[in-house]
Amino acid sequence: MKEEDIVKLLQAYKAGTLSEAEAVRSIAEVPFEEMKFAEIDHHRELRQGMPEVIYAAGKTPAQVRDIFYSLYTHSKGNLLATRARQEHYDKVLEKVPEAQFDETARLIYLDRDKSLERDSEHEILILTAGTSDVPVAEEARLTAYLFGNKVRTCYDCGVAGIHRLFAHLPEIKQANVIIVIAGMEGALASVVGGLTDKPVIAVPTSVGYGASFQGVAALLSMLNSCAMGVSVVNIDNGFGAGALASKINKLR
């Protein structure tokens, strides 16, 4: 059920042509669409401000296409499919030709807010320790952008050459929320947390040699940070960081 359908129901209720029980039943019924392989949550946009996001990994190209198209026809907001491959995108184009694909971020998306003027006074900053962390950072960047935020990025400024980080102190001071993405030992999050009074979202990545344990070492370092105001999301979870940063940024 689309937002305008709910508005019509409420108008009919106010006009007396629909009883309260009928209006409640109509809104409550079928809040999701049943498919053979998925149940699409069409009320999520009303609850959370953005349509359901598709996790494409493990889904067939045809499944991603059909879910994407269902969301396309039942929503108004931007659409996003994470961890997607080229074959997923090729299928989505069959039904939504205006969809786009970012190969680095592994995201299929539809930007319906291209003309939206994003608030430059409340900016999300994304910092990465190294270039190898950029795919996760781009997932975070595009997610936050599609949620309606202005995003700035500073890549490859880890603690191995900490003077590179200090060169970005003006951007760190200006940001409203900071996402810090690092693999190896994950030290960058603690350093940034000690430089700012803004919330820091740390993202451990699976980048590193054997003892990094595919990101577990960075995850534990970030969880044990002594810096105030550092929160941590799951390993390689750029989407989660971008979505959380957006929610924090909009609390103002």
N, C-alpha and C positions, 0 to 999 in steps of 0.2 A: 504494500500500500504506500503510495507516494504522499508527500507532505500535503499537496493540494487536495488529495482525497480526504485526508483527515480534517482539513479546514472545511470542506464541503459538508462533512458529517456534523461538525460542530455548528455550522450555520443552520443546517436542517434541524438540529436539536433546539437551537435558540428560537427558530421560527415555529417550533411546535409540531413540525411534520414528522419528527422522529423522537421516540421516547428515549429516556436516559439509558434504560437497559439495552435498547437496540443499538444506541450509539456506542456504548461500552463494548458490547458484543462484536460489533463490526470492526472496531479498532483492535480488539484483542485477538480476533481470529486471523489466522494465517500471517503471523509476523515474520514468517520465513517461507521460502519457496523450496519445496521438496523436489530434488532431482534424484535420479537413481544412484548417483555417486556423491551427492552433497546436499546440504540444506543451507540455502543462502539467506543470511540474516539481513533482510531489507529494512529493519527498524534501527539498525546500528547508526545510520546517519542521523536519525532523530535523537538518539541517546548520546552519541559521542562526537557528532559534528562532521564525520567523514564516513563514507560507505565502507563496508567490510573490505579488508585487504586480503588478497589471495596469496597464499604461500604455494608457489608453483612447483617447488621441488617435490618429486614423488607423484605428481599429477601428469597425465598424458596431455599432449598438445590440444587435443579435442576437448578435454575436460576444462583446461584453462580457458580456451576460447568460449565455451558455453557459459562458464561462470562469469567471465568478464562481460560478455554480452548481456547476461541477465542483470548484472549490476549497472551496466550502461543504460538499460531501458527503465530501471526502477529508481534511479538516483539523480541528483543534480551536482554532487560534488566531484572532486577529482578521484580518479581510479588508479589503483596500484596493484601490481602483481610482483612479489619479491622472488628472488632466487630463480629467475626465469632463464630459459635458453632461447637461442635463435629459432628453434623449431616451435617453441611455444608462441613466440611473436608472429611467426609466419601464419599460424593458424588464427590468432586473434585478428590479424589484418583482414581475414575473410569476412568478418562481421563488423569490425570496428576499424575502418581504414585510417582514421585519424589518430589511432594509438601510436605511441612512440616507444622506442627501445633503447635503453642505455646499457651497452654491453659491459662496461666496467662495473657499474653498480648492479648489474644483472636484474634490472627493473623494467617491466613493461608498465607504461603509465599513460593516462589521458589527462592533460592539463586543461581543464575547463576555465581556469582563472588566469589566463595569460595576461589579461588587462588589469588584474588586481594590483593595486598600489600597496606594496608591503611596507610595514612600519620600520623605517630606518633607525628610529630611536631605540628600538628593542630588537637587537640583532643576536642571532645565534652564531657563535664562532666554533669552528671545528679545527682541531689541531691533531696532526699525526706525528708519531715519532719518526716514521720512515716512509719511503715511497711504497714499500710493500704493503703498508696498511691502507693505501688509497682506495682499493675496492670497497672495503668496509666503510670508509669515510664517505665515499660517493653514495653509498646506500643511505647513510644517515643524512647527507646533504639534500638529496633529492626528496627523501621522505619529509624532512622538515620544511622544505620549500613547498611541496605539494599540500602541506597542512597550512600554508598561508604565511610563512615566515620569511624574513630576509636572512640569508645565510652567507657568512664569509668563511673562507677556508685558508689555512696556513699549513702546508704539508712539508714533511721532512725537516722537522725542527726538534728532534729528540735530544736526550741528555748526553749522548755521545759527543755532541758539539753544542753545548748548552748556550753558547753565544748566539746561535741561530734562533733559539727560543726568545732570548732577551731582545732581539731585534723586533719581535712582535709584541712587545709590552703595550704599545698604544692600542692595538686591536684587542688585547686581553682586557685592558681597562675599560674599553668601550662596550664590550659584549654584555648582554643581559643574561645569557646562559652559555656555558662552554662545554663542548663535547671533546674529550681527550681520548684518542685512539692509539693504542700501542701494544706491540707484542714483546718478544724477548722477556725482560724482567718487569716491564710495565711501569717503570719509575716515573715516566712523564706526568702521570696523573697526580702524584703527590707533589711534585714540583709546582705544577700549575695551581693546585689547590692551595699552596702556600703563598701564591702571588695575587690572589683575587678574593674579593668578598662575595662573588657571584657563585651560584650553584654550578658544580662541576659534575658531569656525567662521564664516568670512565668506561671505556669499551676495551676489554682485552681481546687481542687477536691471536689467531693460531700461527702467527709468524714467529719463527725462531728455530734453533737447533734442538737436538734430542731432549735435553733436560728442561726445555720449556714445556714439554708434554702437551703439545698442540694448544697452547694458550692457558693451561692450568696454572703455570707459574705466574704469568701476568695477572690472571684472575685473583690468585691468592695475595699477590703484592698489593693490588688495588683494594681488595677487601680489608687489608691490614694497614691501609694508609693512615698516617698520623695527622694528615691535613684535615681541617674542618670542612664539612660541606661537600664531601666527595661521595657520590653514589655510584653503584656499579651495576651494569647489565651483563647479560650472558656473553660468552665468547663469540666474537664475530657478529654480534647482534647490532648492526648499524641501524636497522629499521627500528628496533626498540628504543635506541638512544635518540633517534630523530623524533619519534612520536612523543617520548617523555619530555624532551627539550621543548617541543611545541606546546605541550600542556603547561609546563612551567612558565614559558614565555607569555602565555595568554592569561595567566592568573592576575596580572596587573589590572 
